[in-house]
Structure formats: structure tokens, C-alpha cells
Amino acid sequence: MKTGQKPGKNNKLFQYVRAYKWSNIFAMIRNMRRDPEICEARFDGKLVVITGATSGIGYFTARKYAAQGANLLCINRNPEKSEKLRREIETEFAVKCEYKIANLSRLKDIFRVSRELSELPLPIDVLIHNAGNYLTKRELNSDGLEKVFVVHYLSSFIMNYLLTDKLKAQEKSRILMVSSEGHRFAVWGLRFDDLNWEKRRYSGLKSYGSAKTAQLLSMLIFEEQFRGSAVTINTMHPGAVKTDTGQENGRFYRWYKRNFLDKGLRTADISAEALYYLGAATALDGVSGKFFNLTTVEEPAPPAADMDATRELWDQTLKMTGLAKQA
Ligand SMILES: NC(=O)c1ccc[n+]([C@@H]2O[C@H](COP(=O)([O-])OP(=O)(O)OC[C@H]3O[C@@H](n4cnc5c(N)ncnc54)[C@H](OP(=O)(O)O)[C@@H]3O)[C@@H](O)[C@H]2O)c1
């Protein structure tokens, strides 16, 4: 917490409210109706690492890259679903579809899989952080950390951090983080005195918004660190699409989602087209540090563009994950 900031209070709320631009909100609404740019180029023989490929956006994206000739390495938590996906993709597209099992809500699994990836003898052409969860109630992992924050933010942070040397040594690499317009739910910005939701009432939308805001903020520092190398890092909103998200919640939430939230949503092939474009299109060579709504660049909400917050978050993250001791 910054000196002078009272616990439980975010003194930046007014700063953020003043920085909001209506034009950005209108742009977001317009962009929600747009289709993604399409990349026709093939991606033969390239390696794409993707988290959470067993359902929804990750599944469609894995199929899209495979259809264009890429080999896949999926990081999934469910062995049966992973094996089914491997068989389906290898049979249909004649590419390799390997997988590693990791529960990305557990630090131990995240560290293990990150180290395994950093030792891969092959270059990773595109790394897609897609795995995500939505919880209406606060749940902690065995490290005592709130699970939404871990899956969306800490898992991508730790992987990027531990893969930095490998990726920088490559000829070229792109990191894509599947973010969300839902980062805008964190209107008040991150609460550095309570990243783990111990002092406030938990809400699904707020915790989701905070985790996605943290991910967007981390992109700004990684972008600085990759500058001058051939690694780019970008974030994207994949559209409002119908997927299995939220299935870990109770019966009422699932009923409500099926009968209300899912109505009118688009299909996840638009997300896959966008993630393919962002990973493969030469038009994006060298483009880094951006937030895309599908394939259109957008300005994120002010709390997700706060450079002071990025530095504080970076330091806290290194401490909270134990990475500070290894640095
Ligand atoms: N759907 C939308 O409209 C929308 C909008 C904005 C952003 N997003 C973002 O898009 C991403 C994908 O979500 P989705 O909508 O496609 O949801 P989904 O259908 O529920 O897919 C989520 C994927 O993440 C995996 N996953 C969840 N928790 C995990 C964990 N602890 N460890 C490893 N893998 C885990 C799931 O595995 P299982 O198959 O084992 O469950 C699944 O493969 C998320 O980051 C989400 O925030 C979605």
C-alpha cells in the first residue's frame, strides 16, 4: 500500500473517473458489433501453446490454428477432455496436438508447467493465455489465494516471467492474453491492500474485473521488458460469446446463464478468428502492448492503464508468488 493511503480506501477513484472518456465507451459499444479481421495465411509447422483448450474459446482457437497447419501444445486441467481433443485434432488436421495437465489455480502446477515450457527445445511461436474461470463466491486454492485472481492473472504472469529468457532468445514470438471488456468492472482500480479479497465483500463481477485489470497492467511492464527483442505481448477481448464459462457455480447461476446471459451471444469462432489474426497476421509484426476488442485496438479503462499501479502490482506479485526470492 502506498504511504498515506488509508486501508480500505482507493484514493485513485476520482483520478480514474476524471480520466474516463465517453468516446472510448462508444468505441467499445461499436466494436462489440464488428467482425474480426481475417488472416488467410497458413501457419504450417509453427508451435502454438494455449491454456484451457478443452472448451469454449480455447477449443475453437486450437482448431483454428490446427486447421492452418500449426502444432499445438495445450495446457489443460482435465486429462479425459485433453485426450479427446488430441485425438480429434490429430485425426482431423494431421498436426501434432500434445498436452500437459496443470490446474492453473494452483501455484505448484503453474510453476511446474512454466519450467517445462521454458525447457522446450522448440521455439514457441504463439503463447495464448486463455484459461479462465468465473466464480460467484470467493474460493481459495491450497496456497490461500483467491482462485479467479490466480487463474486469470497469476498463471499468465508466472508463465510470462519464467519464459522471458526463452522467448527473447527466439527469432520471434507473440504472447496473447485473453482479457475482457469485463476489466471495466474494476472501476475503482486494484485494491493493493486487499488483492486476496479478505477485507471486502466478494463479488463475481468485481473479482473478475480486478483479475483482468491486473493482467492488463502486467502487460504494460512485460511490454517494456520485451522492447528491443522480437517478442510482442498483447491482450484482447474475445467478444461476448457462448461458452461453458461459469459452470463451477451453483445451479441457480447456471440456469440464469443458460436462460438469460447466453441469449444473443455470438459463437466462439469469432474469438478464434481474432486470436488467429493476432497471432499470425504479418500486419501485426512488432505491434505490442495493445488491448484489442477482437482485432480492433481499443483504449482500456483508466485503472488498467495506470503505470504507477503496474509497478506496485509487479512488486506485490513477485512477493506473493515467491518469484522475488529467485530474482
Ligand atoms: N465467453 C465470453 O464471452 C468471454 C468474454 C470475455 C472474456 N472471456 C475470456 O475467455 C477465456 C476463455 O473462457 P471461455 O468463455 O471460453 O470459458 P470456458 O468455456 O469455461 O473455457 C475455459 C477454459 O479454461 C479452462 N480452465 C478453467 N479453470 C482452469 C484451471 N484452474 N486450470 C486449467 N484450466 C482451467 C477450462 O477447462 P475445463 O474444460 O476443464 O473446464 C476451459 O478449457 C477466459 O479467460 C475468459 O475470461 C470470455
The ligand as an SDF file (V2000), in Angstrom:
LIG
                    3D

 48 52  0  0  0  0  0  0  0  0999 V2000
  -17.1560  -16.1640  -23.1300 N   0  0  0  0  0  0  0  0  0  0  0  0
  -17.0690  -14.8570  -23.1970 C   0  0  0  0  0  0  0  0  0  0  0  0
  -17.9940  -14.1520  -23.6390 O   0  0  0  0  0  0  0  0  0  0  0  0
  -15.8080  -14.1750  -22.7310 C   0  0  0  0  0  0  0  0  0  0  0  0
  -15.7750  -12.7740  -22.7510 C   0  0  0  0  0  0  0  0  0  0  0  0
  -14.6200  -12.1350  -22.3470 C   0  0  0  0  0  0  0  0  0  0  0  0
  -13.5280  -12.8750  -21.9570 C   0  0  0  0  0  0  0  0  0  0  0  0
  -13.5720  -14.2360  -21.9310 N   0  0  0  0  0  0  0  0  0  0  0  0
  -12.3700  -14.9580  -21.5090 C   0  0  0  0  0  0  0  0  0  0  0  0
  -12.1230  -16.0190  -22.4130 O   0  0  0  0  0  0  0  0  0  0  0  0
  -11.3500  -17.0350  -21.7720 C   0  0  0  0  0  0  0  0  0  0  0  0
  -11.9310  -18.3960  -22.0860 C   0  0  0  0  0  0  0  0  0  0  0  0
  -13.2050  -18.5090  -21.4740 O   0  0  0  0  0  0  0  0  0  0  0  0
  -14.4530  -19.2360  -22.1310 P   0  0  0  0  0  0  0  0  0  0  0  0
  -15.5330  -18.2420  -22.1930 O   0  0  0  0  0  0  0  0  0  0  0  0
  -14.0470  -19.9620  -23.3590 O   0  0  0  0  0  0  0  0  0  0  0  0
  -14.8510  -20.2520  -20.9510 O   0  0  0  0  0  0  0  0  0  0  0  0
  -14.8960  -21.8440  -20.8680 P   0  0  0  0  0  0  0  0  0  0  0  0
  -15.7130  -22.4230  -21.9610 O   0  0  0  0  0  0  0  0  0  0  0  0
  -15.3050  -22.1290  -19.4700 O   0  0  0  0  0  0  0  0  0  0  0  0
  -13.3690  -22.2820  -21.0790 O   0  0  0  0  0  0  0  0  0  0  0  0
  -12.4160  -22.0580  -20.0870 C   0  0  0  0  0  0  0  0  0  0  0  0
  -11.2230  -22.9650  -20.3070 C   0  0  0  0  0  0  0  0  0  0  0  0
  -10.2940  -22.7270  -19.2240 O   0  0  0  0  0  0  0  0  0  0  0  0
  -10.0630  -23.9710  -18.5630 C   0  0  0  0  0  0  0  0  0  0  0  0
   -9.8270  -23.7560  -17.1330 N   0  0  0  0  0  0  0  0  0  0  0  0
  -10.6570  -23.1920  -16.2080 C   0  0  0  0  0  0  0  0  0  0  0  0
  -10.0990  -23.2170  -14.9900 N   0  0  0  0  0  0  0  0  0  0  0  0
   -8.8890  -23.8100  -15.1430 C   0  0  0  0  0  0  0  0  0  0  0  0
   -7.8620  -24.1590  -14.2530 C   0  0  0  0  0  0  0  0  0  0  0  0
   -7.9530  -23.9340  -12.9390 N   0  0  0  0  0  0  0  0  0  0  0  0
   -6.7440  -24.7590  -14.7410 N   0  0  0  0  0  0  0  0  0  0  0  0
   -6.6290  -25.0380  -16.0600 C   0  0  0  0  0  0  0  0  0  0  0  0
   -7.6020  -24.7490  -16.9610 N   0  0  0  0  0  0  0  0  0  0  0  0
   -8.7060  -24.1470  -16.4950 C   0  0  0  0  0  0  0  0  0  0  0  0
  -11.3200  -24.7880  -18.7860 C   0  0  0  0  0  0  0  0  0  0  0  0
  -11.0590  -26.1530  -18.5560 O   0  0  0  0  0  0  0  0  0  0  0  0
  -12.2360  -27.2630  -18.3990 P   0  0  0  0  0  0  0  0  0  0  0  0
  -12.6620  -27.6310  -19.7900 O   0  0  0  0  0  0  0  0  0  0  0  0
  -11.5750  -28.3660  -17.6740 O   0  0  0  0  0  0  0  0  0  0  0  0
  -13.3500  -26.6200  -17.6230 O   0  0  0  0  0  0  0  0  0  0  0  0
  -11.5910  -24.4540  -20.2450 C   0  0  0  0  0  0  0  0  0  0  0  0
  -10.7560  -25.1800  -21.0820 O   0  0  0  0  0  0  0  0  0  0  0  0
  -11.3450  -16.6650  -20.2900 C   0  0  0  0  0  0  0  0  0  0  0  0
  -10.1140  -16.0790  -19.9570 O   0  0  0  0  0  0  0  0  0  0  0  0
  -12.4830  -15.6720  -20.1640 C   0  0  0  0  0  0  0  0  0  0  0  0
  -12.3020  -14.7770  -19.0970 O   0  0  0  0  0  0  0  0  0  0  0  0
  -14.7100  -14.8980  -22.2980 C   0  0  0  0  0  0  0  0  0  0  0  0
  1  2  1  0
  2  3  2  0
  2  4  1  0
  4  5  1  0
  4 48  2  0
  5  6  2  0
  6  7  1  0
  7  8  2  0
  8  9  1  0
  8 48  1  0
  9 10  1  0
  9 46  1  0
 10 11  1  0
 11 12  1  0
 11 44  1  0
 12 13  1  0
 13 14  1  0
 14 15  2  0
 14 16  1  0
 14 17  1  0
 17 18  1  0
 18 19  2  0
 18 20  1  0
 18 21  1  0
 21 22  1  0
 22 23  1  0
 23 24  1  0
 23 42  1  0
 24 25  1  0
 25 26  1  0
 25 36  1  0
 26 27  1  0
 26 35  1  0
 27 28  2  0
 28 29  1  0
 29 30  1  0
 29 35  2  0
 30 31  1  0
 30 32  2  0
 32 33  1  0
 33 34  2  0
 34 35  1  0
 36 37  1  0
 36 42  1  0
 37 38  1  0
 38 39  2  0
 38 40  1  0
 38 41  1  0
 42 43  1  0
 44 45  1  0
 44 46  1  0
 46 47  1  0
M  CHG  2   8   1  16  -1
M  END
$$$$
